[in-house]
Amino acid sequence: MKQIASGLPAAARVATHASLDVNIEVLGLKVHRVIFPLSILIVLALVLGALFDPPAAAAALEGIRTATLKHLDWLIMIGGNVMVLFCAVLAVSPYGKIRLGGKEARPEFRTLSWFCMMFAAGMGVGLLYWGVAEPVAHYTAWFKTPFDVAARTPEAAHAAMGATIFHWGFHPWAIYLTVAIVVGYFSYNKGLPFSLSSGLQPLLGRAHKGAIGHAVDIFTVVLTVFGLATSIGLGAMQATAGITHVLGLPNTIMYQMLFIAVVTLLAAVSLWRGLDSGLKLLSNVNMLLALLLFAIVVAGVGVMAFSSGVLHTAVDFGRYFLPLSNWIDRTDQDWYHGWTVFYWAWWCTWGPLVGVFVARVSKGRTLRQLVGVVLVAPTVVAIFWFTAFGGGAIGNVATGTGALASGTMNVDMAIFHFLETLPMSGATSMLVVVLLVIFMVTSVNSGAMVVDSLAAGGDPDTPAVQRVIWLLMIAFVTVILFVIGDNTALKAIQAGAVAMGPPFIALMLLLIAGFVKAIAKEPR
């Protein structure tokens, strides 16, 4: 082993000198001598704990998750609201002109490719998984309804669409964006390591490089690994449900393992090729295929019906935004905890993954541009997407058309049941499977890149093989949980990851305070 004594190549343009004194080089790999080994040990310990007795682990972690969501809902909701306000105020303030990398910095990627990479990494899989299932669930009271409105009524349809966009609009992207702004600003503009702990520098001074900073980065590594592992597992279940349904085959664990293997292989190739020729290409292909699927669905539900639906959905989102943001004296406690609070905590598990990745690809962008493209644009996309899929599915339920008429019985199959009511159902179902694979590849790709950077002390310029090693570890965790613990262990880990939401929210509030303190010294 030898101590790393020099900074990053000029291409990285990030001065991570602050972390070099604790980085080591082992077999050609650049790792942090504290964050890397402790992260590995904690991940392995939690996996073994979940596998030792999956039912007991699932029950214990589910209990922790339930208590967390019930008793810390106020912190989760306040944190989400604060991050939305933080991004909005930043955009309209004079500080919105601050450019990541300084005044002379210019973007590395064109705006369309930049957006495609961020969107594919942040929400692509979720829109496929919940695009039909969530609006129908709210409409039919699969697990209660927003504000306890009567199920299967016109008001339930409006509440369902408003709540769905609320869950997939400003709040999740504000969580991602807050991470991106903090990490990007302190890394590109202040020359600190590419990690969340750098945001503590204005509050802690040099102490942010010590035990507290290490704890923050270890926490974010573990959170990202388990968030990704559970997402891969859930994606595998939906993809194989669709494949076996279309082809008339039994849905077995063998197909789920095959899905994970394909995703891992493609992600490894993409990681090896790098951002420009790997992830950017995949993300652009993703968006083209998603646009094709979207166009087919719009044609199937009717252009006029879709157009009027978009207007209604936007109005429903605006109408329900403030009531759904409230956490005081809610009458719909079961729905509120089971959906909104859970979502906010779950978005936190993806906060470091997507946020650090957004920062990585956003050099040269102003903070105002970040808010416009990372916060507003995805919300507009969500309105269009859920209107086509969710609104169309609610229409089928209302008229008793198709398998969804009886409600959302199987979330994995919801989108496939909806597509059966439209032309070209076989082709569109297979297109969904292809999109699931590619969207998952982009998420896993960016996640492995982020975990590797954090475990290397905030160094974004690690060897490609090192990023692939982290990818294999994430896939290994997923497979072990699936094969040995069945989906019981997978759900246990998901419950544990969700329980990490409140600590992450508390950390983000501290990072916002540190960021505000730092930019107050910036010339306007």
Sequence and secondary structure as in RCSB ss.txt:
>XXXX:A:sequence
MKQIASGLPAAARVATHASLDVNIEVLGLKVHRVIFPLSILIVLALVLGALFDPPAAAAALEGIRTATLKHLDWL
IMIGGNVMVLFCAVLAVSPYGKIRLGGKEARPEFRTLSWFCMMFAAGMGVGLLYWGVAEPVAHYTAWFKTPFDVA
ARTPEAAHAAMGATIFHWGFHPWAIYLTVAIVVGYFSYNKGLPFSLSSGLQPLLGRAHKGAIGHAVDIFTVVLTV
FGLATSIGLGAMQATAGITHVLGLPNTIMYQMLFIAVVTLLAAVSLWRGLDSGLKLLSNVNMLLALLLFAIVVAG
VGVMAFSSGVLHTAVDFGRYFLPLSNWIDRTDQDWYHGWTVFYWAWWCTWGPLVGVFVARVSKGRTLRQLVGVVL
VAPTVVAIFWFTAFGGGAIGNVATGTGALASGTMNVDMAIFHFLETLPMSGATSMLVVVLLVIFMVTSVNSGAMV
VDSLAAGGDPDTPAVQRVIWLLMIAFVTVILFVIGDNTALKAIQAGAVAMGPPFIALMLLLIAGFVKAIAKEPR
>XXXX:A:secstr
 EE  S   GGG    GGGGGGEEEETTEEEETTHHHHHHHHHHHHHHHHHHSHHHHHHHHHHHHHHHHHHSHHH
HHHHHHHHHHHHHHHHHSGGGG BTT TT   SS HHHHHHHHHHHHTHHHHHHHTTHHHHHHHHTTT  GGG  
TTSHHHHHHHHHHHHHHHSHHHHHHHHHHHHHHHIIIIIT   SSGGGGGHHHHGGGGGSHHHHHHHHHHHHHHH
HHHHHHHHHHHHHHHHHHHHHHT    HHHHHHHHHHHHHHHHHHHHH IIIIIHHHHHHHHHHHHHHHHHHHHH
H HHHHHHHHHHHHHHHHHHHHHHH  SS S HHHIIIIIIHHHHHHHHHHHHHHHHHHHT TT BHHHHIIIII
IHHHHHHHHHHIIIIIHHHHHHHHT SGGGG  S GGGHHHHHHTTSTTHHHHHHHHHHHHHHHHHHHHHHHHHH
HHHHHTTS S   HHHHHHHHHHHHHHHHHHHHHHHHHHHHHHHHHHHHTHHHHHHHHHHHHHHHHHHHTTS  
